[in-house]
Structure formats: C-alpha cells, structure tokens
Amino acid sequence: MEHPDPMVREGACEALGLFEERAAVPALAVRLNDKTNWVRSSAARALGQIGGDRALAVLWQAMMERRNPKASHLASAIAAFGPPVVDDLIALTTEPDPDLRALACRALGSTADDRALPALEHLAAHDLARTTLGGLVATAAKQGLRTAHRIRARATST
C-alpha cells in the first residue's frame, strides 16, 4: 500500500477488496487521499466490496469532506452498500452544497432503489445549481435516473 509505484498500490487495493479484508479498512482510508486518481478509485471500490460500518463511515467522511471535486468513485462505493444508505443519500440531496447533491444523485442512481426516484426526478427538473467543476446538479440527477432505469431494466430482463 505504500509502494512508490501507483500501479502496485492500485493492485494492493484491488486485492484487499477481492479478499474482503476488513482489517485493511484503515490502510484503504489512507489511499483515498492518494495522489493518483485511479488508486483513490481502487481504494473506494475496495471499501465498497469489504462493506461493514467502518468502511461505510470512511467513505462517507471522505465524501462529506469533499477533498476531491471529482469524487464520483466515492459515490459509487457508497452505493454498493445498497438499501441501508438510500435514506441518507436522499437526505444529502437537500444539502446546500451542489457538489454533495450531485454526488448523492450519482450514488442514488446506482442503487436503483424505488425510494430514490422521486428525489432524482425533482432535482432533474429543478436544480440548476452548478458544481465546482461547472456541471449542473440537474444533469447529475438525470444521469442518476438513466443509471437507475438501466439497472432496473437489466434486473427485469433476467
């Protein structure tokens, strides 16, 4: 996890996620601040695979601290926790910060949970606030809706 080569750090994160190694949560939390984006993404994905309260708390804290404006990897990892996180993500859609609302939209879409759809539809139609990177919250909500509908369609076709 401390290797100078980012590809090695990324591989370590992936392995820990595959093994669902709960003892690795603190080390993966450190990698959420890695200087390399794909290592941060791998660490977040691994935390989502590991699951549990500690991993979720680490991901949630990192997203709320907004250390990285391109934190969709955190939203995706949080969405991996499924139904238990939906209510908290819906609550996040009312935060004053447009970056957090946009991240919540991405995560909610990935859950494809029925409870998320009304919040996403509302934001898609009404939230024209701009994120730090210049995107609209409404656009993130529309992307979340498309993701949710795609996941739901796949689930019904199998």
TORRORO-957377 format. One line per field, with one value per residue (C-alpha): residue in three letters; x, y, z; residue number from 0. Coordinates in nm, 2 decimals, m for minus. Example, Ala and Ser with C-alpha at 12.3 -4.5 7.8 and 13.67 -1.06 7.14 Angstrom:
# TORRORO-957377
type: [Ala / Ser]
x: [1.23 / 1.37]
y: [m0.45 / m0.11]
z: [0.78 / 0.71]
seq: [0 / 1]
END
This chain:
# TORRORO-957377
type: [Met / Glu / His / Pro / Asp / Pro / Met / Val / Arg / Glu / Gly / Ala / Cys / Glu / Ala / Leu / Gly / Leu / Phe / Glu / Glu / Arg / Ala / Ala / Val / Pro / Ala / Leu / Ala / Val / Arg / Leu / Asn / Asp / Lys / Thr / Asn / Trp / Val / Arg / Ser / Ser / Ala / Ala / Arg / Ala / Leu / Gly / Gln / Ile / Gly / Gly / Asp / Arg / Ala / Leu / Ala / Val / Leu / Trp / Gln / Ala / Met / Met / Glu / Arg / Arg / Asn / Pro / Lys / Ala / Ser / His / Leu / Ala / Ser / Ala / Ile / Ala / Ala / Phe / Gly / Pro / Pro / Val / Val / Asp / Asp / Leu / Ile / Ala / Leu / Thr / Thr / Glu / Pro / Asp / Pro / Asp / Leu / Arg / Ala / Leu / Ala / Cys / Arg / Ala / Leu / Gly / Ser / Thr / Ala / Asp / Asp / Arg / Ala / Leu / Pro / Ala / Leu / Glu / His / Leu / Ala / Ala / His / Asp / Leu / Ala / Arg / Thr / Thr / Leu / Gly / Gly / Leu / Val / Ala / Thr / Ala / Ala / Lys / Gln / Gly / Leu / Arg / Thr / Ala / His / Arg / Ile / Arg / Ala / Arg / Ala / Thr / Ser / Thr]
x: [0.00 / 0.30 / 0.49 / 0.62 / 0.46 / 0.09 / 0.01 / 0.13 / m0.08 / m0.38 / m0.32 / m0.30 / m0.63 / m0.80 / m0.67 / m0.78 / m1.13 / m1.15 / m1.04 / m1.29 / m1.02 / m1.19 / m0.85 / m0.75 / m1.01 / m0.76 / m0.49 / m0.75 / m0.88 / m0.53 / m0.53 / m0.85 / m0.60 / m0.35 / m0.20 / m0.31 / m0.68 / m0.70 / m0.55 / m0.82 / m1.08 / m0.95 / m0.94 / m1.30 / m1.41 / m1.23 / m1.40 / m1.74 / m1.65 / m1.54 / m1.85 / m1.94 / m1.99 / m1.62 / m1.58 / m1.90 / m1.80 / m1.47 / m1.63 / m1.90 / m1.65 / m1.43 / m1.73 / m1.85 / m1.51 / m1.50 / m1.13 / m1.16 / m1.43 / m1.42 / m1.53 / m1.78 / m1.58 / m1.68 / m2.05 / m2.02 / m1.86 / m2.13 / m2.40 / m2.25 / m2.39 / m2.74 / m3.07 / m2.92 / m2.77 / m3.06 / m3.23 / m2.90 / m2.83 / m3.18 / m3.12 / m2.80 / m2.99 / m3.12 / m2.77 / m2.68 / m2.36 / m2.43 / m2.13 / m2.27 / m2.62 / m2.46 / m2.26 / m2.58 / m2.76 / m2.49 / m2.50 / m2.88 / m2.89 / m2.65 / m2.87 / m3.17 / m3.39 / m3.76 / m3.72 / m3.45 / m3.66 / m3.88 / m3.57 / m3.38 / m3.68 / m3.73 / m3.36 / m3.35 / m3.64 / m3.55 / m3.19 / m2.99 / m2.71 / m2.36 / m2.10 / m1.73 / m1.65 / m1.92 / m2.18 / m2.54 / m2.69 / m2.99 / m2.76 / m2.62 / m2.98 / m3.07 / m2.76 / m2.87 / m3.21 / m3.07 / m2.84 / m3.13 / m3.36 / m3.08 / m3.01 / m3.38 / m3.43 / m3.15 / m3.29 / m3.63 / m3.49 / m3.30]
y: [0.00 / 0.23 / 0.12 / 0.42 / 0.27 / 0.37 / 0.05 / m0.16 / 0.05 / 0.01 / m0.37 / m0.39 / m0.21 / m0.44 / m0.75 / m0.63 / m0.56 / m0.91 / m1.07 / m0.85 / m0.79 / m0.59 / m0.53 / m0.33 / m0.05 / 0.19 / 0.14 / 0.18 / 0.50 / 0.64 / 0.55 / 0.76 / 1.06 / 0.90 / 1.15 / 0.92 / 0.92 / 0.56 / 0.45 / 0.66 / 0.49 / 0.14 / 0.22 / 0.34 / 0.03 / m0.20 / m0.04 / m0.09 / m0.46 / m0.50 / m0.35 / m0.30 / 0.00 / 0.11 / 0.10 / 0.30 / 0.56 / 0.61 / 0.66 / 0.88 / 1.10 / 1.13 / 1.23 / 1.49 / 1.64 / 1.70 / 1.66 / 1.59 / 1.76 / 1.46 / 1.22 / 1.00 / 0.70 / 0.77 / 0.79 / 0.46 / 0.29 / 0.42 / 0.30 / m0.05 / m0.07 / m0.07 / m0.01 / 0.09 / 0.40 / 0.52 / 0.74 / 0.91 / 0.98 / 1.12 / 1.35 / 1.46 / 1.58 / 1.87 / 1.99 / 2.35 / 2.23 / 2.15 / 1.91 / 1.70 / 1.70 / 1.59 / 1.31 / 1.19 / 1.18 / 0.96 / 0.73 / 0.71 / 0.62 / 0.33 / 0.20 / 0.18 / 0.20 / 0.30 / 0.55 / 0.74 / 0.81 / 1.09 / 1.28 / 1.23 / 1.34 / 1.65 / 1.75 / 1.67 / 1.91 / 2.19 / 2.20 / 2.43 / 2.49 / 2.45 / 2.22 / 2.32 / 2.17 / 2.36 / 2.08 / 2.11 / 1.92 / 1.86 / 1.68 / 1.46 / 1.38 / 1.29 / 1.07 / 0.90 / 0.84 / 0.69 / 0.46 / 0.36 / 0.28 / 0.08 / m0.13 / m0.19 / m0.29 / m0.54 / m0.68 / m0.74 / m0.90 / m1.17]
z: [0.00 / 0.05 / m0.27 / m0.48 / m0.80 / m0.82 / m1.02 / m0.72 / m0.48 / m0.71 / m0.73 / m0.35 / m0.31 / m0.56 / m0.39 / m0.05 / m0.19 / m0.35 / m0.03 / 0.16 / 0.42 / 0.70 / 0.87 / 0.57 / 0.61 / 0.78 / 0.51 / 0.24 / 0.41 / 0.37 / m0.01 / m0.05 / m0.04 / m0.28 / m0.53 / m0.81 / m0.91 / m1.01 / m0.68 / m0.49 / m0.71 / m0.64 / m0.26 / m0.27 / m0.47 / m0.23 / 0.07 / m0.10 / m0.16 / 0.20 / 0.34 / 0.70 / 0.92 / 0.94 / 0.56 / 0.51 / 0.77 / 0.60 / 0.26 / 0.39 / 0.57 / 0.26 / 0.05 / 0.31 / 0.34 / m0.04 / m0.07 / m0.44 / m0.66 / m0.89 / m0.61 / m0.81 / m0.71 / m0.35 / m0.45 / m0.64 / m0.35 / m0.11 / m0.35 / m0.32 / 0.04 / m0.11 / 0.06 / 0.40 / 0.26 / 0.04 / 0.31 / 0.40 / 0.03 / m0.02 / 0.28 / 0.11 / m0.19 / 0.02 / 0.13 / 0.04 / m0.14 / m0.51 / m0.52 / m0.25 / m0.41 / m0.74 / m0.57 / m0.40 / m0.74 / m0.88 / m0.58 / m0.57 / m0.94 / m0.88 / m0.60 / m0.84 / m0.53 / m0.57 / m0.29 / m0.48 / m0.79 / m0.67 / m0.53 / m0.86 / m1.07 / m0.86 / m0.89 / m1.26 / m1.32 / m1.07 / m0.95 / m1.18 / m0.94 / m1.07 / m0.91 / m0.85 / m1.19 / m1.37 / m1.42 / m1.32 / m1.03 / m1.27 / m1.51 / m1.24 / m1.14 / m1.50 / m1.52 / m1.19 / m1.33 / m1.65 / m1.44 / m1.22 / m1.52 / m1.69 / m1.38 / m1.33 / m1.69 / m1.67 / m1.35 / m1.50 / m1.82 / m1.64]
seq: [0 / 1 / 2 / 3 / 4 / 5 / 6 / 7 / 8 / 9 / 10 / 11 / 12 / 13 / 14 / 15 / 16 / 17 / 18 / 19 / 20 / 21 / 22 / 23 / 24 / 25 / 26 / 27 / 28 / 29 / 30 / 31 / 32 / 33 / 34 / 35 / 36 / 37 / 38 / 39 / 40 / 41 / 42 / 43 / 44 / 45 / 46 / 47 / 48 / 49 / 50 / 51 / 52 / 53 / 54 / 55 / 56 / 57 / 58 / 59 / 60 / 61 / 62 / 63 / 64 / 65 / 66 / 67 / 68 / 69 / 70 / 71 / 72 / 73 / 74 / 75 / 76 / 77 / 78 / 79 / 80 / 81 / 82 / 83 / 84 / 85 / 86 / 87 / 88 / 89 / 90 / 91 / 92 / 93 / 94 / 95 / 96 / 97 / 98 / 99 / 100 / 101 / 102 / 103 / 104 / 105 / 106 / 107 / 108 / 109 / 110 / 111 / 112 / 113 / 114 / 115 / 116 / 117 / 118 / 119 / 120 / 121 / 122 / 123 / 124 / 125 / 126 / 127 / 128 / 129 / 130 / 131 / 132 / 133 / 134 / 135 / 136 / 137 / 138 / 139 / 140 / 141 / 142 / 143 / 144 / 145 / 146 / 147 / 148 / 149 / 150 / 151 / 152 / 153 / 154 / 155 / 156 / 157]
END
